[in-house]
Amino acid sequence: FEPVPKNFEILKQATTDYKNIHCYPLALSDVSGYATFYTAVNPSKPEKPCQAGSLLAPKERLGVSPMVYQDTIQVPSVTLDDWAREHDVSQ
């Protein structure tokens, strides 16, 4: 599950040779629909994709991390139960 479009493309490319890995451009959440996603940037590596983004607004992490959360995007979100039902996963 990777909701950030740029990161999702990297994930798909990195896993293309693995038939047992399935990628979904979704955020796992407690609500299915759309959600605000806080994207992160590492100021020392601004050109590299960062995986520190979150559906939760950054709080305490800001005091102990070099990450900067300057942008938000709207991403599709799904509950794990809804996803499992949709993909016929019963266990």
Protein Blocks (a to p, Z undefined) as FASTA:
>chain_A
ZZblklmmmmmmmmmmpmkbccddddddfbecdddddddddfklmmbccfkbcfbdcfkl
mmmccbdcfbccddddddfklmmmmnopaZZ
